Amino acid sequence: MQQKLLKKTILNSLIIIFFISLVSCRRDNPKITIVGNGKSDTLIFNSEDTLITHGVLDTIRLSSYSNHEVTINGSKPLKFRVSDKDGILNTSKNEFILFNVEFQSDGTEANPMEALEIHADSYVKIDSFLICKKIFEKELQDTNKLNLVLDSIAVSKNGNYKTSYHDRDYSSYYDEDLTASFYGFKKIGASNIFIEKTWDYDLNEEIPEEISVQTSNNNYNPKNYIQKTDKTAIVMAKSFLRYATINISEYVVININEQLKKRAKKSPPLAKQ
């Protein structure tokens, strides 16, 4: 009797462990947000799982640390890799903007130590518009400085941002420019099929008016300096252009269509192949 009881206990334990493993694996599978074109598309993942989209945003969970492929309405398979993080599957080839959201306390003085931090002028180009933070509005009214920005745009599709070198993960499978931390804006091009999550606030997630942060009891702040904390959010580029146009207290939107036309005329014609 004791032996049978022992076997039954072992069997029950194995069953429990098995189900716990299944639940754990399911929980660990990253959530993939599929950004479509608003139409009903048939997506087949890894020649096995079928998902029929019903709007712009849908979700699916895929196994972590694996290579995957997806066909859209019978198209040529798109291949991508998923780690253990959530992300966006860009099936509609949209452009996205990562941007900083700054929270600050009710201090009475700016911290003078912040003047030692090096930040690049934050700007990003969407279509024929240049978006910058309000604090750089006067600088970009200077024709020479604006031309320097346009020169930079000509060789880079991303916003002008500074990366934090000590935060870089050189063992990462993914493009370092997408995963490295930044200040300001980061533009993710339409050619990126899978975008691993590096942001705090997802697509269509409401950004709170205030957040709570833990501070050390030894945090010495004798002059009641303003304390700042940065978070990041992601949004479709077209949506961010509309958002920046409305939010005039924080952003400036400059129409650079004429400057781009003049530059196009000055550019030498491409050599024929």
C-alpha positions in Angstrom: 0.0 0.0 0.0 2.8 2.3 0.9 4.5 1.6 -2.4 1.4 2.3 -4.5 0.7 5.5 -2.6 4.3 6.5 -3.3 3.9 5.9 -7.0 0.6 7.7 -7.1 2.2 10.6 -5.3 5.1 10.7 -7.8 2.7 10.5 -10.7 0.5 13.3 -9.4 3.7 15.4 -8.8 4.8 14.8 -12.4 1.4 15.8 -13.7 1.5 19.0 -11.6 5.0 19.8 -12.7 4.0 19.2 -16.3 1.0 21.6 -16.1 3.1 24.2 -14.3 5.7 23.9 -17.1 3.0 24.4 -19.7 1.6 27.4 -17.9 5.2 28.8 -17.4 6.0 28.3 -21.1 2.8 30.0 -22.1 3.4 32.9 -19.8 7.0 33.3 -21.1 5.9 33.5 -24.7 6.3 37.1 -25.8 3.2 39.0 -26.9 3.5 40.2 -30.5 1.4 43.2 -31.6 0.6 42.9 -35.2 0.2 46.3 -36.9 -1.9 45.9 -40.1 -3.6 48.1 -42.5 -7.1 47.9 -41.0 -8.2 45.2 -43.5 -9.0 41.5 -42.9 -5.8 39.7 -43.7 -4.9 36.0 -43.3 -1.6 35.5 -41.5 -0.1 32.0 -41.3 2.8 31.6 -38.8 5.4 28.9 -39.2 3.0 27.1 -41.6 0.9 26.1 -38.7 -1.0 28.8 -36.8 -3.5 31.0 -38.7 -4.6 34.4 -37.6 -7.3 36.5 -39.4 -6.9 40.2 -38.6 -9.9 42.4 -37.9 -8.4 45.8 -37.4 -5.2 47.8 -37.3 -3.9 46.1 -34.1 -4.0 42.4 -33.3 -1.9 40.2 -31.0 -0.5 36.7 -30.9 2.0 34.9 -28.7 5.0 33.2 -30.3 7.7 31.0 -28.8 10.7 32.9 -27.4 14.3 32.6 -28.6 13.1 31.3 -31.9 13.1 32.0 -35.6 9.7 32.6 -37.1 8.1 33.2 -40.5 4.7 34.6 -41.5 2.9 34.7 -44.8 0.2 37.3 -45.4 -2.6 36.4 -47.8 -0.3 33.8 -49.4 2.6 36.1 -50.0 6.3 35.3 -49.8 7.2 34.4 -46.1 8.7 37.1 -44.0 11.3 35.8 -41.5 12.1 37.3 -38.1 13.5 36.3 -34.7 11.9 36.7 -31.3 13.9 36.8 -28.0 12.0 36.8 -24.7 10.6 40.3 -25.1 7.4 41.5 -26.5 7.4 43.5 -29.8 5.7 44.7 -32.9 5.3 42.8 -36.1 5.2 45.5 -38.8 3.2 43.7 -41.5 1.9 47.0 -43.0 5.4 48.5 -43.3 4.7 51.6 -41.1 7.2 54.0 -39.7 7.3 54.4 -36.0 8.6 57.1 -33.6 10.1 56.3 -30.2 10.1 59.5 -28.1 10.9 60.5 -24.5 8.3 61.4 -22.0 9.8 63.5 -19.2 8.3 63.6 -15.7 9.5 66.1 -13.2 8.9 66.9 -9.5 7.6 70.2 -8.1 11.1 71.4 -7.1 11.9 75.1 -7.2 15.3 75.1 -8.8 16.9 73.4 -11.8 19.7 71.0 -10.9 23.0 72.6 -12.0 24.6 69.2 -12.5 22.2 68.6 -15.5 24.2 71.2 -17.4 27.0 68.6 -17.6 24.9 66.1 -19.4 25.4 66.1 -23.2 22.1 65.9 -25.2 21.8 66.2 -28.9 19.3 68.6 -30.4 16.2 66.4 -30.7 14.5 66.4 -34.1 12.9 63.9 -36.4 11.7 64.1 -40.0 8.3 62.8 -41.0 7.3 63.2 -44.6 8.2 66.9 -45.4 8.0 68.1 -41.8 10.7 68.5 -39.2 9.6 68.0 -35.6 11.7 69.3 -32.7 11.2 70.0 -29.0 10.0 73.5 -28.2 13.3 74.4 -26.5 15.1 74.1 -29.9 12.7 76.3 -31.8 14.9 79.4 -31.8 17.9 77.5 -32.8 16.2 76.1 -35.9 15.2 79.6 -36.9 18.8 80.1 -37.6 19.3 79.2 -41.3 22.8 77.8 -40.8 21.7 75.5 -38.0 18.7 74.4 -39.9 20.9 73.5 -42.9 23.1 71.4 -40.5 20.1 69.5 -39.4 19.0 68.9 -43.0 22.6 67.7 -43.8 22.3 65.2 -41.0 18.8 64.1 -42.3 20.3 63.5 -45.7 22.6 60.7 -44.4 20.4 59.4 -41.6 16.7 58.4 -41.5 16.7 58.4 -37.7 16.2 61.4 -35.4 19.3 63.0 -33.9 19.8 61.2 -30.6 22.6 60.3 -28.2 23.1 56.8 -27.1 24.3 55.8 -23.7 27.3 53.6 -24.4 27.4 51.9 -21.0 23.8 50.6 -21.6 24.6 48.9 -24.9 24.3 45.1 -25.0 26.9 44.0 -27.6 25.7 40.4 -27.3 22.3 41.4 -28.6 21.0 39.7 -31.8 19.2 42.8 -32.7 20.3 46.0 -34.4 22.2 48.0 -31.8 20.6 51.3 -33.0 17.1 50.0 -32.2 17.8 48.7 -28.8 20.3 51.3 -27.4 18.9 53.9 -25.0 18.4 57.4 -26.4 17.3 60.9 -25.6 14.8 62.7 -27.8 13.4 60.8 -30.8 14.2 57.7 -32.7 12.6 56.9 -36.0 12.2 53.2 -37.0 11.9 52.7 -40.7 9.2 50.8 -42.6 11.7 48.1 -43.6 11.8 46.8 -40.0 9.6 43.7 -39.9 9.9 42.9 -36.2 10.6 45.6 -33.6 11.6 44.3 -30.2 10.1 46.3 -27.3 12.4 48.8 -25.6 9.8 51.3 -24.6 7.6 51.8 -21.6 4.3 52.8 -23.1 2.9 50.7 -26.0 0.9 51.6 -29.0 -2.5 53.1 -28.0 -1.5 53.0 -24.3 -2.5 56.1 -22.4 0.5 58.0 -21.0 -0.2 59.0 -17.3 -0.1 62.5 -16.1 2.1 61.5 -13.2 4.0 58.5 -12.0 5.4 57.4 -8.6 9.1 56.7 -8.3 11.1 55.3 -5.5 13.8 57.5 -3.9 16.5 56.7 -1.5 16.3 58.0 2.0 19.9 59.3 1.5 18.8 61.4 -1.5 20.3 64.7 -0.4 18.4 67.6 -2.1 19.0 70.7 0.1 17.8 73.3 -2.5 14.7 71.4 -3.6 16.0 70.8 -7.1 13.6 69.6 -9.7 13.9 65.8 -10.0 13.4 64.4 -13.5 12.6 60.9 -14.8 12.4 59.8 -18.4 10.1 57.2 -19.9 9.7 56.2 -23.5 6.7 55.6 -25.7 6.1 54.4 -29.3 3.6 55.6 -31.8 3.1 55.4 -35.6 4.9 58.2 -37.4 1.8 59.7 -39.0 0.0 59.7 -35.6 3.0 61.4 -34.0 3.0 64.1 -36.6 -0.6 64.9 -35.8 0.1 64.8 -32.1 3.1 67.2 -32.3 1.1 69.6 -34.5 -1.6 69.8 -31.8 0.8 69.8 -28.8 2.3 73.2 -29.5 3.5 73.8 -25.9 6.0 70.9 -26.2 6.8 70.5 -29.9 7.4 72.6 -33.0 6.5 71.4 -36.5 8.4 73.0 -39.4 7.4 72.5 -43.0 10.7 71.9 -44.9 9.2 71.0 -48.2 10.8 74.0 -50.0 14.2 73.3 -48.5 14.0 69.7 -49.6 13.0 70.7 -53.2 16.0 73.1 -53.4 18.3 70.4 -52.2 16.9 67.9 -54.7 17.7 70.3 -57.5 21.3 70.8 -56.3 21.9 67.0 -55.9 23.9 65.5 -58.9 21.9 63.1 -61.1 22.4 59.4 -60.4 24.7 57.7 -62.9 22.9 55.3 -65.3 23.7 51.6 -64.7 
